[in-house]
Amino acid sequence: MKFTIFRPATVFLFAVISVAPCYAHHMAVVVSKQNGVATVSSTQLSRIFRAETKKWADGKSIQLVLHRASNGETITLQRLNKMSAQQWQSWIAEHKDSVKIVDSDEDVLSYVESTPGAVGLVDVRSLNDHVNIIRVDGKVPMEDGYLPH
């Protein structure tokens, strides 16, 4: 008797879980409206976020803006840079003086908006029209292949 009571509930729960959307962290690369860059390759972006590329094509210094704690950003940058979690944390520790660390997407957006050479990652749900979104490999956020997540 108990099996027949739980079976419909189990089938219902499985159906709900199967059709529920996957809430992966979809990140967007953002720069100041004053920055003329509209697209980069994933290889170029990786070099930028590893601080190997230090200047934009127009000669402005690149300023990396990272979150103090953002699971989506961390996972995206680990995959983009092909680093383990430990390697990424070591990289951050080694470059803490050359990276601007902020607390939230709003802080990233504010800093990027006011700093012509700044580049950061934000969750797509935080985007606003005060910054430019960079295409990666010709793709836009939420498009398959935009950024690893």
C-alpha positions as CSV (number, residue, x, y, z in Angstrom):
1,M,0.0,0.0,0.0
2,K,2.8,2.4,0.9
3,F,4.5,1.8,-2.5
4,T,1.4,2.9,-4.4
5,I,1.2,6.2,-2.4
6,F,4.8,7.1,-3.0
7,R,4.9,6.0,-6.7
8,P,2.7,8.9,-8.0
9,A,4.6,11.4,-5.9
10,T,7.9,10.0,-7.2
11,V,6.8,10.2,-10.8
12,F,5.5,13.7,-10.3
13,L,8.8,14.8,-8.6
14,F,10.9,13.3,-11.4
15,A,8.7,15.1,-14.0
16,V,9.2,18.4,-12.3
17,I,12.9,18.0,-11.9
18,S,13.3,16.9,-15.5
19,V,11.6,20.0,-17.0
20,A,13.0,22.5,-14.5
21,P,15.5,24.9,-16.2
22,C,19.2,24.5,-15.4
23,Y,20.4,27.6,-13.5
24,A,24.0,27.6,-14.6
25,H,26.0,30.7,-13.9
26,H,25.8,32.7,-17.2
27,M,28.5,35.4,-17.0
28,A,29.0,38.3,-19.3
29,V,32.3,40.1,-20.0
30,V,31.8,43.9,-19.6
31,V,33.9,47.0,-20.3
32,S,33.4,50.7,-20.1
33,K,31.3,52.5,-22.8
34,Q,34.5,54.4,-23.5
35,N,36.3,51.2,-24.4
36,G,36.1,50.5,-28.2
37,V,36.6,46.8,-27.9
38,A,33.5,44.9,-29.1
39,T,34.8,41.3,-29.5
40,V,37.7,39.1,-28.3
41,S,38.6,35.5,-28.9
42,S,38.5,33.2,-25.9
43,T,42.3,32.9,-26.2
44,Q,42.7,36.7,-26.0
45,L,40.2,36.8,-23.0
46,S,42.2,34.2,-21.2
47,R,45.4,36.2,-21.7
48,I,43.6,39.3,-20.4
49,F,42.3,37.5,-17.3
50,R,45.7,35.9,-16.6
51,A,47.2,39.5,-16.8
52,E,49.4,38.4,-19.7
53,T,47.9,41.1,-21.9
54,K,48.2,44.4,-20.1
55,K,46.9,46.9,-22.6
56,W,44.0,47.3,-24.9
57,A,44.6,47.9,-28.7
58,D,44.2,51.7,-28.1
59,G,47.0,51.6,-25.5
60,K,44.8,51.9,-22.4
61,S,46.0,49.8,-19.4
62,I,43.7,46.9,-18.7
63,Q,42.4,46.8,-15.1
64,L,40.9,43.5,-14.0
65,V,37.9,43.7,-11.7
66,L,37.1,40.5,-9.8
67,H,34.6,39.5,-7.2
68,R,35.8,38.7,-3.7
69,A,33.5,35.7,-3.8
70,S,31.5,34.7,-6.9
71,N,31.1,31.0,-7.7
72,G,30.0,31.7,-11.3
73,E,33.0,34.0,-11.9
74,T,35.4,31.6,-10.3
75,I,34.2,28.5,-12.3
76,T,34.1,30.5,-15.5
77,L,37.7,31.8,-15.1
78,Q,39.0,28.4,-14.0
79,R,37.6,26.8,-17.1
80,L,38.6,29.7,-19.4
81,N,42.2,29.7,-18.0
82,K,42.3,25.9,-17.7
83,M,43.3,26.1,-14.0
84,S,42.2,24.0,-11.0
85,A,40.6,25.8,-8.1
86,Q,43.9,25.7,-6.2
87,Q,45.8,27.1,-9.2
88,W,43.2,29.9,-9.6
89,Q,43.4,30.8,-5.9
90,S,47.2,30.9,-6.1
91,W,47.0,33.1,-9.2
92,I,44.7,35.6,-7.3
93,A,47.0,35.6,-4.3
94,E,50.0,36.3,-6.5
95,H,48.3,39.2,-8.4
96,K,46.2,40.7,-5.6
97,D,48.0,44.1,-6.0
98,S,47.2,44.3,-9.7
99,V,43.6,43.2,-9.5
100,K,40.6,45.3,-8.2
101,I,38.6,43.1,-5.9
102,V,35.0,44.1,-5.2
103,D,32.0,42.6,-3.4
104,S,29.2,42.4,-5.9
105,D,28.1,42.6,-9.5
106,E,26.9,46.1,-8.9
107,D,30.4,47.0,-7.7
108,V,31.9,45.5,-10.8
109,L,29.5,47.4,-13.0
110,S,30.1,50.7,-11.2
111,Y,33.9,50.3,-11.4
112,V,33.9,49.2,-15.0
113,E,31.6,52.1,-16.0
114,S,33.9,54.7,-14.4
115,T,37.3,53.1,-15.5
116,P,37.9,53.2,-19.3
117,G,40.4,50.2,-19.2
118,A,38.5,48.0,-16.7
119,V,37.1,44.6,-17.6
120,G,35.0,42.3,-15.5
121,L,32.6,39.5,-15.4
122,V,29.0,39.8,-14.1
123,D,26.0,37.5,-14.0
124,V,23.8,38.2,-17.0
125,R,20.9,39.1,-14.7
126,S,22.9,42.0,-13.4
127,L,23.7,43.7,-16.8
128,N,22.7,47.3,-17.4
129,D,23.1,49.8,-20.2
130,H,25.9,51.7,-18.5
131,V,28.6,49.2,-19.8
132,N,29.4,47.4,-23.0
133,I,29.1,43.7,-23.3
134,I,32.0,42.0,-25.1
135,R,31.4,39.3,-27.7
136,V,33.6,36.2,-27.1
137,D,34.4,34.2,-30.2
138,G,31.7,36.1,-32.0
139,K,29.0,35.0,-29.5
140,V,26.9,36.9,-27.0
141,P,26.0,35.9,-23.4
142,M,23.6,33.0,-23.1
143,E,24.6,31.8,-26.6
144,D,26.2,28.3,-26.6
145,G,30.0,28.7,-26.6
146,Y,30.1,32.2,-25.2
147,L,32.0,31.4,-22.0
148,P,32.7,28.1,-20.3
149,H,30.3,27.6,-17.4
